[in-house]
Amino acid sequence: MNKKTFLVCGLVSLSLAMQAQTKGGGIDNQMMQKITAGHSSAANRALANAIAMNSIDNLAKNFRNSGAFDTNFSVETPKQNIHNQHSSGRCWLFTGMNVLRANFARKHKDSLRVEFSHVYLSFHDQLEKANLMLQGTIDNANKPFKDPIVQYFFRNPISDGGTFCGVADLVDKYGLVPMEVQPETYSAENTSRMAKIISSKLRQFGLELRNMCQSKTSANAIKNRKTEMLGEIYNILVLSLGEPVKTFQYAFKDKNGKQIGKPKTYTPQSFRDEVMGGKLAGSFLMVMNDPRHEYYKTYEVEYNRHTYDGQNWKYINLPMDEIAKLAIASLKDSTKMYSSYDVGKQLDSKRGYLALDNYDYATLYGTTFPMTKAERISTFDSGSTHAMTLTAVDLDENGQPKKWKVENSWGPTNGHNGCLIMTNDWFNEYSFRLVVDKKYASEKILKAEKTKPVMLMPDDPLFDADK
């Protein structure tokens, strides 16, 4: 068969194949002609050549917005060391620890500093999430395997992502230890392989427990078997992260690193009480901006927590102007906050700058992106992906925010000296969660917090963990 005959046969076969696949809305020849019409202009060919050989972000970058930007802030909290979560999804934990160590320094008028161990709480977080998955499987063993809750546990048995609710439950239950007492390990900073190994074991264990429940095994036998399973998970965590310390000696240091006084012996719980003055539960509000749901209402996400015996993720839904008021009140009182964002949208990572017009993808591709925040959430196009510590706001002459600054956990050389600066327009479109002390909330917000929450399912597009 010569090349010409082969080509004709190929085109005929392609045409017949396309006709065979047009049932119920497939692409037929007529539709294909319309789809491909008008795409061979000289301008399009030039763009195709450019995009084929260059980064899309480099081509879409808004030159008029690529210069220096204002880095001065009218309201700013004291600076602290920038940490690095490396290749892990623990931004929620780093952000929570940022807030706690800043609160400690503020309490001591910046004369004392402390750095908390992340891996100590990472260990307990992974063990608690393993128990949550296994006990959740037991609780729902009578449901079909395709039930959304059952699928929720088996699809993602464990992850290192989370929210501030997890910080509160873990700190209140397991305490805190200094960073030098329990330093990071390779697997703490590079979690993917460990997570896959534990996930595989949990799926295996979950099936076994489900079968035991369905075969009417006694509750005591099921509990004993689950405990044995958690012993295996514990061993994997010990080998990967190191065994959590039980007691330790520690002396506090000033901001220059000079030791103050003699070392004392602590447990993680007694150390927590000394640096925090007590537990976190009940001291904070988690607020969220979700324009799909009614504002000034409290919502709770079923099974979205870190510990089985802890608190579900519960938040008050507020408009962005109310969230801004809470944040400004806290910052004016020199108090940093846990906050989370869809950080990948319009991020100029080299400059550490977030603005709605950093990149003009619409013009590059000759299209538009008109969805609202609510529409982006509903269609899984946007949602909270990353937690950072809100540290500063720049206000105009009327007290309205112009821009914000956050401490990030990607290392001190990333972005703007380890921080990101965002315009207020970007903040309104792509910020989602804020954790703030109750003392900054209005009576209207506190009243909403006390109402019975509306229960939501964990597969909602907005309820992915911060990573």
C-alpha positions in Angstrom: 0.0 0.0 0.0 1.5 3.4 -1.0 1.5 6.4 1.2 -1.3 8.2 -0.7 -3.6 5.1 -0.4 -2.7 4.7 3.3 -3.5 8.4 4.0 -6.9 8.2 2.2 -7.8 5.0 4.1 -6.7 6.6 7.3 -8.9 9.7 6.7 -11.9 7.5 5.8 -11.4 5.4 9.0 -11.2 8.5 11.1 -14.3 9.9 9.5 -16.2 6.6 10.1 -14.9 6.5 13.7 -16.1 10.1 14.4 -19.5 9.3 12.9 -19.7 6.2 15.1 -19.0 8.3 18.2 -21.6 11.0 17.7 -24.5 9.4 19.5 -25.8 11.4 22.4 -23.7 14.6 21.9 -20.4 13.4 20.4 -18.3 15.6 18.1 -19.4 14.9 14.5 -17.8 16.2 11.3 -20.0 19.3 11.1 -19.3 20.2 14.7 -15.6 19.7 14.1 -15.6 22.0 11.2 -17.2 24.8 13.3 -14.8 24.1 16.2 -11.7 24.4 14.0 -12.9 27.4 11.9 -11.0 30.6 12.3 -8.0 29.2 14.2 -5.3 29.5 11.5 -4.8 33.2 11.4 -1.2 34.7 11.4 -1.7 36.1 14.9 -2.8 32.7 16.2 0.2 31.0 14.5 2.5 33.5 16.1 1.0 32.9 19.5 1.1 29.1 19.1 4.9 29.4 18.3 5.5 31.6 21.3 3.4 29.3 23.7 5.1 26.2 22.4 8.5 27.5 23.3 7.9 29.5 26.5 6.3 29.4 29.9 2.6 30.4 29.8 3.1 32.5 32.9 6.0 34.4 31.4 3.9 35.2 28.3 0.8 36.1 30.3 2.7 38.3 32.9 1.3 41.8 33.0 4.3 44.0 32.2 2.7 47.1 33.6 2.3 45.3 37.0 5.7 43.7 37.1 7.7 46.5 38.7 8.4 47.4 42.3 5.4 47.5 44.7 4.7 49.2 48.0 6.0 47.2 50.9 5.2 49.6 53.7 2.4 48.8 56.2 0.6 51.1 58.5 -0.2 48.2 61.0 2.3 45.5 61.4 3.1 42.9 64.1 6.6 42.1 65.2 8.7 39.9 62.8 9.7 36.4 63.7 11.8 33.6 62.1 10.4 32.2 58.8 10.2 28.4 58.8 10.1 25.9 56.0 7.5 23.0 55.7 9.6 21.6 52.8 7.8 18.8 50.8 5.0 18.3 53.3 1.4 19.5 53.6 1.8 20.9 57.1 1.2 24.6 56.4 -1.8 24.5 58.9 0.6 23.3 61.6 3.4 25.7 60.8 0.8 28.6 60.7 -0.7 27.5 64.0 2.7 27.3 65.6 3.6 30.8 64.2 0.6 32.2 66.0 1.3 30.5 69.3 5.0 31.5 69.4 4.1 35.1 68.5 1.5 35.1 71.3 4.2 33.9 73.7 6.7 36.6 72.6 3.9 39.3 72.8 3.0 38.1 76.4 6.7 38.6 77.4 7.0 42.0 75.5 9.3 40.3 73.0 11.9 39.6 75.7 11.6 35.8 75.4 11.3 33.7 72.3 10.4 30.0 71.7 10.3 27.7 68.7 8.0 24.8 68.8 8.6 21.3 67.4 6.4 20.6 64.3 7.3 16.9 64.1 6.1 16.2 67.7 2.6 17.2 66.8 2.9 15.8 63.2 3.4 12.3 64.8 0.3 12.6 66.9 -1.7 14.1 64.1 -1.0 11.1 61.9 -1.8 8.6 64.6 -5.0 10.3 65.5 -6.1 10.5 61.8 -5.4 6.8 61.5 -7.7 6.2 64.4 -10.3 8.5 63.0 -10.3 6.5 59.7 -10.5 3.1 61.4 -13.2 4.2 63.9 -15.1 6.0 61.2 -15.1 2.7 59.2 -16.4 0.8 62.2 -19.1 3.4 62.8 -20.3 3.2 59.2 -19.8 -0.5 58.6 -23.6 -1.1 58.1 -23.6 1.3 55.1 -23.0 0.2 51.5 -19.4 0.5 50.4 -20.4 3.1 47.8 -21.9 5.4 50.5 -20.3 8.8 50.4 -19.0 8.6 54.0 -17.5 5.2 53.5 -15.9 6.3 50.3 -14.6 9.5 52.1 -12.6 7.3 54.5 -11.2 4.9 52.0 -10.4 7.5 49.3 -8.2 9.5 51.6 -7.5 7.5 54.7 -4.8 9.9 55.9 -3.2 13.2 54.9 -0.8 15.7 56.4 -3.1 18.6 55.6 -5.4 20.2 58.1 -7.0 23.3 59.7 -6.5 25.2 63.0 -9.1 23.0 64.6 -6.5 20.3 64.4 -3.9 22.5 66.0 -6.2 23.2 68.9 -7.2 19.6 69.5 -3.6 18.3 69.2 -2.1 21.0 71.4 -4.8 20.6 74.1 -4.4 16.8 74.1 -0.7 16.3 73.6 0.9 19.6 74.6 4.0 21.2 73.0 7.7 20.7 73.0 10.6 23.0 71.9 12.0 22.5 68.4 15.5 21.5 69.7 14.0 18.8 71.9 12.4 17.0 68.9 13.8 18.2 65.5 12.5 17.4 62.1 13.3 14.1 60.2 13.6 13.4 56.5 10.1 11.9 56.4 8.6 14.8 58.4 9.8 17.1 55.7 9.1 14.7 52.8 5.8 13.0 53.7 4.5 11.5 50.4 6.1 8.0 50.7 5.2 7.6 54.4 1.7 8.7 53.7 1.2 6.2 50.8 2.5 3.4 53.0 0.2 4.3 55.9 -2.7 4.8 53.6 -2.3 1.3 52.1 -2.2 -0.2 55.5 -5.3 1.7 56.6 -7.3 0.6 53.6 -6.3 -3.0 54.4 -7.2 -2.6 58.1 -10.4 -0.8 57.2 -11.7 -3.7 55.1 -10.8 -6.1 57.8 -12.7 -4.1 60.5 -15.7 -3.6 58.1 -15.8 -7.4 57.6 -15.6 -8.0 61.3 -18.5 -5.6 62.0 -20.6 -7.2 59.3 -20.0 -10.7 60.6 -21.2 -9.6 64.0 -17.9 -9.9 65.8 -18.1 -8.6 69.4 -17.5 -4.9 70.0 -14.6 -5.8 72.4 -12.9 -8.0 69.8 -13.2 -5.2 67.2 -11.7 -2.7 69.7 -8.8 -5.0 70.5 -8.1 -5.6 66.8 -8.2 -1.9 66.1 -5.7 -1.3 68.9 -3.3 -3.8 67.4 -3.6 -2.1 64.0 -2.8 1.3 65.6 0.2 -0.4 67.1 1.5 -1.1 63.6 0.8 2.4 62.5 2.6 3.7 65.6 5.7 1.6 64.7 5.8 3.0 61.2 5.6 6.6 62.6 8.3 5.9 65.2 10.6 4.6 62.5 9.8 7.6 60.2 9.4 10.5 62.6 11.0 9.4 65.8 9.2 8.5 69.1 7.6 11.5 70.8 9.4 12.7 73.9 7.7 12.2 77.2 9.8 14.5 79.4 12.6 16.9 78.7 14.7 19.8 80.1 14.5 23.3 78.7 15.6 26.8 79.5 14.0 29.8 77.7 16.0 32.2 75.6 15.8 35.9 74.8 15.4 37.2 71.3 19.2 37.1 70.8 19.4 33.5 71.7 20.8 34.0 75.2 19.7 31.5 77.8 17.6 32.8 80.7 17.9 31.0 84.0 18.5 27.3 84.5 16.8 24.4 82.6 13.6 23.0 84.1 12.1 19.5 83.6 8.8 19.5 81.6 6.3 17.2 80.2 4.7 18.3 76.9 1.5 19.2 78.8 3.3 21.2 81.5 5.4 23.0 78.9 2.2 23.9 77.0 0.6 25.3 80.2 3.7 27.4 80.9 4.0 29.0 77.4 0.3 29.3 76.7 -1.3 29.6 80.2 -3.8 26.8 79.4 -5.6 25.2 76.6 -6.8 26.6 73.2 -10.4 25.2 73.2 -13.0 27.9 73.4 -10.7 30.8 73.0 -11.0 31.4 69.2 -13.4 31.7 66.4 -13.0 30.2 62.9 -14.7 32.4 60.3 -15.0 31.8 56.6 -16.2 33.6 53.5 -18.4 31.2 51.5 -20.8 33.3 49.3 -22.8 30.1 48.5 -24.3 30.0 52.0 -26.1 32.4 54.2 -24.0 34.8 56.2 -24.0 35.1 60.0 -24.8 31.4 60.3 -22.7 28.7 61.9 -21.8 25.6 59.9 -20.1 22.3 60.9 -18.4 19.8 58.6 -19.1 16.1 59.6 -16.0 14.0 60.2 -13.8 16.9 59.2 -11.5 16.8 62.2 -8.1 15.5 63.2 -9.0 13.4 66.3 -12.0 11.2 66.7 -12.7 12.6 70.1 -12.0 16.2 69.0 -14.1 18.9 67.4 -15.5 18.9 63.9 -14.5 21.9 61.8 -17.0 24.5 62.8 -17.1 28.1 61.4 -19.2 31.2 61.1 -19.8 32.3 57.6 -19.2 36.1 57.2 -19.0 38.6 54.4 -15.5 39.8 53.6 -15.9 43.3 55.1 -16.7 41.7 58.5 -13.7 39.4 58.2 -11.5 42.4 57.4 -12.8 44.2 60.5 -11.9 41.2 62.7 -8.4 41.0 61.1 -7.7 44.7 61.5 -8.8 44.7 65.2 -6.4 41.8 65.9 -3.5 43.3 64.0 -3.9 46.7 65.7 -3.5 44.7 69.0 -0.3 43.2 67.7 -1.9 39.7 67.4 -1.1 37.5 64.4 -3.8 35.1 63.0 -4.2 31.8 61.2 -5.6 32.5 57.7 -5.9 30.5 54.5 -6.1 31.2 50.8 -6.2 29.8 47.2 -2.6 30.8 47.1 -1.9 29.5 43.5 -4.2 32.1 41.9 -2.3 35.0 40.3 0.8 34.4 42.5 4.0 36.1 41.4 6.3 33.8 43.5 9.5 35.6 42.7 8.3 38.9 44.0 6.0 37.4 46.7 3.1 39.4 45.3 -0.6 38.5 44.9 -2.7 40.7 42.7 -5.7 40.1 40.4 -3.8 41.5 37.4 -0.4 39.8 37.8 -1.2 37.6 34.7 -3.5 38.2 31.8 -4.3 34.7 30.7 -7.6 35.9 29.1 -5.9 38.2 26.5 -3.2 35.6 25.8 -5.8 33.0 24.9 -8.5 35.4 23.5 -11.1 34.4 26.1 -12.6 35.5 29.4 -12.8 34.2 33.0 -16.0 35.8 34.4 -16.9 33.4 37.2 -17.8 34.8 40.6 -16.2 33.6 43.9 -19.3 31.5 44.6 -19.2 30.0 41.1 -15.5 29.2 41.3 -16.1 27.4 44.7 -19.2 25.5 43.4 -17.3 24.2 40.3 -14.2 23.2 42.2 -12.2 25.9 40.4 -11.2 27.6 43.7 -11.0 26.8 47.4 -8.7 27.1 50.4 -5.4 25.4 49.6 -2.8 26.9 51.9 -2.6 28.4 55.3 -0.4 31.4 56.2 0.1 33.7 59.2 -1.6 37.1 58.7 0.8 39.7 60.1 0.1 43.2 58.7 -2.4 45.5 56.9 -2.0 48.8 55.2 -4.9 51.2 55.7 -6.0 54.2 53.7 -7.0 57.6 55.2 -10.5 56.2 55.9 -9.2 53.1 57.7 -10.0 50.8 54.8 -7.5 48.0 53.9 -5.3 48.5 50.8 -3.1 45.5 51.1 -2.2 42.7 53.5 1.0 40.7 54.4 1.4 37.1 55.6 4.3 35.0 56.9 4.6 31.9 54.8 6.2 28.5 55.5 8.2 28.1 52.3 11.5 29.3 53.8 13.1 32.8 54.4 14.3 33.2 50.8 11.0 32.5 49.2 8.8 35.4 48.0 9.3 38.7 49.8 11.8 37.7 52.5 9.6 34.6 53.3 6.4 36.6 53.2 3.7 37.3 50.6 2.0 40.6 50.1 -1.5 40.7 48.6 -3.8 43.5 47.4 -7.1 43.9 49.1 -8.9 43.0 45.9 -7.0 39.7 45.8 -7.7 39.2 49.5 -11.4 39.5 48.9 -11.5 37.0 46.0 -9.1 34.3 47.2 -9.1 34.3 51.1 -11.4 31.9 52.9 -10.6 31.2 56.5 -9.5 33.3 59.5 -9.0 32.2 63.1 -9.3 35.1 65.5 -9.5 35.6 69.3 -13.1 35.9 70.4 -12.4 39.2 72.1 -12.3 41.0 68.7 -15.7 39.8 67.6 -18.9 41.8 67.7 -22.0 40.7 69.6 -23.7 39.8 66.3 -20.9 37.4 65.5 -20.7 35.9 69.0 -24.5 35.4 68.9 -24.2 33.6 65.5 -21.5 31.4 67.0 -23.8 30.1 69.7 -26.6 29.0 67.3 -27.0 25.3 66.3 -24.7 24.7 63.3 -25.9 23.6 59.9 -24.3 20.2 59.2 -22.4 19.9 55.9 -20.7 16.9 54.3 -16.9 16.7 54.0 -16.9 16.2 50.2 -18.0 19.8 49.7 -15.5 21.6 47.3 -14.5 24.2 49.9 -13.5 21.8 52.7 -10.2 20.4 51.5 -7.5 20.6 54.1 -4.9 23.4 54.0 -1.6 22.1 52.7 
